[in-house]
């Protein structure tokens, strides 16, 4: 079993790598802190131009 597709420890569902996709016409962005792609979210709709990090954890780090 490869590490990329190992089952989740909590839910026992095989994990597959996620790929950011275009949502509502907005292409995915790359987080300035961790370098991972992240997608547009409804709660960021007003501030999408200012969003630079994928999560609060990256924002605080």
C-alpha positions in Angstrom: 0.0 0.0 0.0 1.5 3.4 -1.0 1.6 6.3 1.4 -0.4 8.5 -1.0 -3.4 6.2 -0.9 -3.3 4.9 2.7 -6.6 4.8 4.5 -7.4 7.7 6.9 -6.8 6.7 10.5 -10.1 8.0 11.7 -12.6 7.3 8.9 -10.9 4.3 7.1 -11.5 5.9 3.7 -8.6 5.8 1.3 -7.0 9.2 1.0 -6.3 10.6 -2.4 -4.3 13.7 -3.2 -6.7 16.7 -3.7 -6.3 19.0 -6.6 -7.6 22.6 -6.4 -10.2 23.3 -9.1 -11.8 26.4 -10.6 -14.9 27.4 -8.5 -17.4 30.1 -9.6 -14.9 31.3 -12.2 -12.0 31.8 -9.7 -8.8 29.8 -10.4 -7.1 28.2 -7.4 -4.4 30.2 -5.6 -1.2 29.1 -3.9 -0.8 29.8 -0.2 2.1 32.1 0.5 3.0 30.2 3.7 2.8 26.5 2.8 2.7 26.6 -1.0 -0.4 24.4 -1.3 -3.2 25.3 -3.7 -6.5 26.5 -2.2 -9.9 27.2 -3.7 -12.4 30.0 -3.6 -14.8 29.8 -0.7 -18.1 31.6 -0.3 -17.1 33.1 3.1 -14.1 34.7 1.3 -16.3 36.2 -1.5 -16.1 39.8 -0.3 -12.3 39.6 0.4 -11.1 37.2 -2.3 -8.6 39.8 -3.6 -7.0 40.1 -0.1 -6.9 36.3 0.7 -3.3 35.2 0.8 -3.3 32.1 3.0 -5.2 28.8 2.8 -6.0 28.6 6.6 -5.9 30.5 9.9 -3.0 28.3 10.9 -0.9 29.5 7.9 -2.0 33.1 8.6 -0.8 32.9 12.2 2.5 31.1 11.5 
